[in-house]
Amino acid sequence: MNKSYSSGAEKTTGLVLGGLSLALTGSIIFWYLGNPTQFIGGRLGINSEAFNSVIVWLFAFVIAVGYIMYTVKVIPFVREHLFTFSWLKVIGIWAAFVSSTVEEIIFRQVLMDWLMNLNYGIVIQILASAIIFGLAHGAWVLLRGDIKIALPVILSTAVLGGLLAILYIVADRNLLAPIVAHIIINLFIEPWLVLSAVAGSWDNEEEKISIHKK
């Protein structure tokens, strides 16, 4: 397959994802060293209670598959490279594990439990988690000045954030299922989603057709 992106865009994406993954890995190690047992059992939710409900894991699977299908449908660039393996994909796999873990800890566990402790109801917790998650993921698109693309990105990731927040509640605030669902999603769509933003190749169907004809 001929590349529909430049080597410069590929290197930039690698640097962005690699640097981010390195920082997030450092955060995970720091949390773990602070209290290994609490981090694994409390933060990550890896304990006997995590697998008590089949419904929780079915819901997690539906969320993951549904969002992957949505992404490959609306972003042709991601669909084209979905099963491409390269050095950038290796970094994408690393990023999928560490970014999904840290994001779920922050946007679901920390944020929602903090709101719960302030006596806010479940609906407010879910909405806050969804909106902040969407805005956080739309910020890097806005930095490129792609206002037209930013709104769909914010809306779609807000919906995903809301679904993962609901999953967190359904799982009785055990974070493992949301983390796994998030990792599965990112394993498929990254690094191609970030690369599509860097290369400006969200929906360049005509460009790709001309490339394939060469």
ABEGO torsion letter per residue (X at the ends): XBBABBAAAAAAAAAAAAAAAAAAAAAAAAAAAABAAAAAAAAAGBBAAAAABAAAAAAAAAAAAAAAAAAAAABAAAAAAAABBBAAAAAAAAAAAAAAAAAAAAAAAAAAAAAAAAGBBAAAAAAAAAAAAAAAAAAAAAAAGBAAAAAAAAAAAAAAAAAAAAAAAAAGGBAAAAAAAAAAAAAAAOAAAAAAAAAGAAABAAAAAAAAAX
